[in-house]
Amino acid sequence: MDRQACADLDAADPLEKVRRRFSLPDGLRYLDGNSLGALQPAVAERVREAVEQQWGQDLIQSWNTAGWATQPQRIAGQLAPLIGADADEIAVGDSTSVAVFKAVAAARQLRPDRSVLITDDTNFPTDIYVAQGLADLTGDLEVRVVPPEQIRDHLDDTTAVLLLTHVDYRSGRLHDAHGLTAAAHDAGAIAIWDLSHSAGAVAVDLHAWDADLAVGCTYKYLNGGPGSPGYLYVARRWHEQVATPIRGWFGHARPFDFALEYDAATGAERFLAGTPPVLSMTALEAALEVWDDVEVATAVAKAQELTSLFIDLVEERCGGEVEVISPRDAAVRGGQVSVRHPHAYALTQALIAERVIPDHRPPDLVRFGFAPLYISRVDVFDAVEILARLLDTGAWDRPEFHDRKLVT
Amino acid sequence: MDRQACADLDAADPLEKVRRRFSLPDGLRYLDGNSLGALQPAVAERVREAVEQQWGQDLIQSWNTAGWATQPQRIAGQLAPLIGADADEIAVGDSTSVAVFKAVAAARQLRPDRSVLITDDTNFPTDIYVAQGLADLTGDLEVRVVPPEQIRDHLDDTTAVLLLTHVDYRSGRLHDAHGLTAAAHDAGAIAIWDLSHSAGAVAVDLHAWDADLAVGCTYKYLNGGPGSPGYLYVARRWHEQVATPIRGWFGHARPFDFALEYDAATGAERFLAGTPPVLSMTALEAALEVWDDVEVATAVAKAQELTSLFIDLVEERCGGEVEVISPRDAAVRGGQVSVRHPHAYALTQALIAERVIPDHRPPDLVRFGFAPLYISRVDVFDAVEILARLLDTGAWDRPEFHDRKLVT
């Protein structure tokens, strides 16, 4: 595969016109869309309108006239087809961490007679912190962190909750969501899936998985903008009995009655809490409109193709200097590929200096994300070319690249 | 007081130049800044820069280069002088409702051997919902909602937490925060203050009050924009022992280590949870800069003057057609005045049609807010003129004003 072959494939790609809806700087190979998705100019315009017209001119009336009050429901409707859910099973508004808290607390209340939460040590750390924080708060839950290959062994009649992240944020490895959900159910436990690195890049079908609850992030492959709100999924079969731990007024059946008595809204809507961050919600809503014109399956196939291409080129051109730690089988891999290098931090900084943007995950990984809506095969080719050159020449090994002054 | 006298006072007001930093539509008397504060064009510009340059061009690197990573701390520094706190006692990021949840859970953990939370029936309902939700989650807390005049009678050695909102969102009545905090402490309880309708319009001094925890909203008198994040205050004396119920990665001492073990950040910072909504945070940070040029005491005095003027004019011009239910004593009144009318909803809609914007609070209140940074005495005069005319002529009583199709 040479650069021209990549360019030819790009030219024939039906996603090429979608790629043009994003505004990436010229010459930047942005391989960190798995951390912060790129901007669409149409989103910038919508945020500008929300600030200047809706807030600045229409003020409080925009809760009605601009539909701020129904933003969570509209965004739920946009997310539903991306994760195999119905709109009234989804609540959008707080951060993903807060969504994890709500999900774990709700799941725990659905299994009051059990005492163990199982998660694995490839989970995103904040999910584990949140679970342990809830356990310390209620005093009746044990959080057990096990190696991923031992999850099934630990599921038994003491298991209240199985909390897993679908795509390993380091390696990109996918869990068998369908099989593990079934195993959790066989043990009588509630299954929660964190889809933060999934939706928009890998196939997600919560109904087919028979998942109980799920959470996800919207600022990665869903391009909602920095810190855009997370989402929470609650399967319909639990709607009659599930409770949110954080009973905010936006989750009340009639918030503007200002009644002293709490009356939960129906469905997942009861998991809304405070007033959502409207400007961030506006960016998210506008960003999701791109999916009106993209089949999820097309995006998933493209992500698989790009990650496969990257792995092939790295193995061909980077000799043994980096080790690909992501699965070779695209069917069990997310939209990212990580490589191991003893000086991964410095190598990351050297790539950034060459306008290839991956990120570093300690201790020794460089992580490359391939957002299918706007990354091309030529981007992949050029990134590997630059990576190979840095490794060949040793140009990554300069003092300034080792200087750990940066946050991320 | 005639209109010219109001105009003369406005012209001599040192806040007049601050008022020009806000962009309100011409001819609009916007008396709902206690619900959604007005836009400053400088804020619009900063949000535009955050979207187009920081997100669109600099992408993930903006966590470093644009200082997104330290936004919560910078905003805490801006809020500190407005509430009589130090920056490291404040966490900003989630909604106010989520902040209430964190505060109540943290307070409850500081008094594990006690079982009652006292609040009053003038509290904003969501605060009560949140407290009851926590009580149901942990199963070891009784939430007791009492009339405000009976609060002190209920404080005893079973009281774990006193949770009050400083300014009654309906009447504008101020609680004696200093005295009630002392009474809570005398009983051995933890005092939490909700400052949502306070900061920016009434004097707040958490250190002088000796408050334990506090929360507040930033989209009212602090003008942070629709749904801008709330804040949480934790007094320094609790920093060594206090825990957050929601342990997100932004509250970790070293979030980018991605350690499996939770290690709380120091001070109030541990109460940060997930990635904050950066666009909404950006608007808030920009909006708070106006306070660099405004003494809080000046704003407080102006709010008292405007609310007194409004009450005087209403009593002079509106006969007995509406009843002012807010305190006559400006020292115990927030930046708002509510009047009672049997058809308050319709009267509110009629005022809006005349470009006077109050809001309705059920069952029978019309609530007028007087944001001191941008409301003038002439605005007050004109609003009362219009109110009096609607009442005199009965023009408020048209079918379309009774149509309850609106959310808020």
Interface residues (C-beta under 8 A of the other chain):
Chain A: S23 P25 L28 Y30 D32 S35 L36 A38 L39 P41 V43 A44 V47 R48 A50 V51 E52 Q54 W55 G56 Q57 L59 I60 Q61 S62 W63 N64 W68 A69 G93 D94 S95 T96 S97 V98 A99 F101 A105 Q109 D121 F124 P125 T126 I128 Y129 V130 Q132 G133 L134 D136 L137 T138 G139 V145 Y219 G225 P226 G227 S228 P229 G230 A243 T244 P245 I246 R247 G248 W249 F250 H252 F256 D257 F258 A259 L260 Y262 A273 G274 T275 P276 P277 V278 L279 S280 M281 A283 I352 I357 D359 R361 P362 L406 V407 T408
Chain B: S23 P25 L28 Y30 D32 S35 L36 A38 L39 P41 V43 A44 V47 R48 A50 V51 E52 Q54 W55 G56 Q57 L59 I60 Q61 S62 W63 N64 W68 A69 G93 D94 S95 T96 S97 V98 A99 F101 A105 Q109 D121 F124 P125 T126 I128 Y129 V130 Q132 G133 L134 D136 L137 T138 G139 V145 Y219 G225 P226 G227 S228 P229 G230 A243 T244 P245 I246 R247 G248 W249 F250 H252 F256 D257 F258 A259 L260 Y262 A273 G274 T275 P276 P277 V278 L279 S280 M281 A283 I352 I357 D359 R361 P362 L406 V407 T408
